[in-house]
Amino acid sequence: MGKPVELIMAMPDYKTPQLKTVLYQNWDALKEFIYIASTIVIVSGVLTHGINLERRMPALYSFICLKKV
């Protein structure tokens, strides 16, 4: 076996991010989250309302679904 060799890696200089960049990246991520979450919330709300409609207002439900009560 030979001598152990130290591993030395050059590290880049780290800089503080600009506020404009941080705000832009956060806004972009938030916008995408709102777009996806709002779709899920609206669809689940419509489904929940449709399920509850049959119990609360059977006459209206039968009219919408063209079923007899």
C-alpha positions as CSV (number, residue, x, y, z in Angstrom):
1,M,0.0,0.0,0.0
2,G,1.1,3.5,-0.8
3,K,0.9,6.6,1.3
4,P,-2.6,8.0,2.0
5,V,-3.4,11.0,-0.2
6,E,-5.5,13.9,1.1
7,L,-8.4,14.8,-1.1
8,I,-8.5,18.5,-1.6
9,M,-11.4,20.0,-3.5
10,A,-11.7,23.5,-4.6
11,M,-14.8,25.1,-3.1
12,P,-16.5,27.9,-5.0
13,D,-17.0,31.3,-3.4
14,Y,-20.5,31.4,-2.0
15,K,-22.4,34.7,-2.4
16,T,-25.5,36.0,-0.7
17,P,-28.5,35.7,-3.1
18,Q,-30.1,38.9,-4.4
19,L,-33.5,39.7,-2.9
20,K,-35.0,39.9,-6.4
21,T,-33.9,36.4,-7.2
22,V,-35.3,35.0,-3.9
23,L,-38.6,36.8,-4.3
24,Y,-39.0,35.6,-7.9
25,Q,-38.2,32.0,-7.1
26,N,-40.6,32.0,-4.1
27,W,-43.4,33.7,-6.1
28,D,-42.9,31.1,-8.9
29,A,-43.2,28.2,-6.5
30,L,-46.2,29.7,-4.7
31,K,-48.0,30.4,-8.0
32,E,-47.5,26.8,-9.1
33,F,-48.7,25.5,-5.7
34,I,-51.8,27.7,-5.8
35,Y,-52.6,26.5,-9.3
36,I,-52.4,22.9,-8.4
37,A,-54.0,23.2,-4.9
38,S,-56.9,25.3,-6.2
39,T,-57.8,22.7,-8.8
40,I,-57.8,20.0,-6.2
41,V,-59.9,22.1,-3.8
42,I,-62.5,23.0,-6.4
43,V,-62.9,19.5,-7.7
44,S,-63.1,18.0,-4.3
45,G,-65.6,20.7,-3.2
46,V,-67.8,19.9,-6.2
47,L,-67.7,16.2,-5.6
48,T,-68.5,16.7,-1.9
49,H,-71.4,19.0,-2.7
50,G,-72.7,16.5,-5.2
51,I,-72.6,13.7,-2.7
52,N,-74.3,15.8,0.0
53,L,-76.9,17.1,-2.5
54,E,-78.7,13.8,-2.7
55,R,-79.4,13.7,1.1
56,R,-80.2,17.4,1.6
57,M,-82.4,18.1,-1.4
58,P,-83.6,14.9,-3.0
59,A,-86.1,16.7,-5.3
60,L,-83.3,18.9,-6.8
61,Y,-81.0,16.0,-7.0
62,S,-83.6,13.9,-8.9
63,F,-84.2,16.9,-11.3
64,I,-80.5,17.3,-12.0
65,C,-79.8,13.6,-12.4
66,L,-83.2,12.9,-14.1
67,K,-84.0,10.3,-11.5
68,K,-87.3,9.7,-9.8
69,V,-87.4,10.1,-6.0
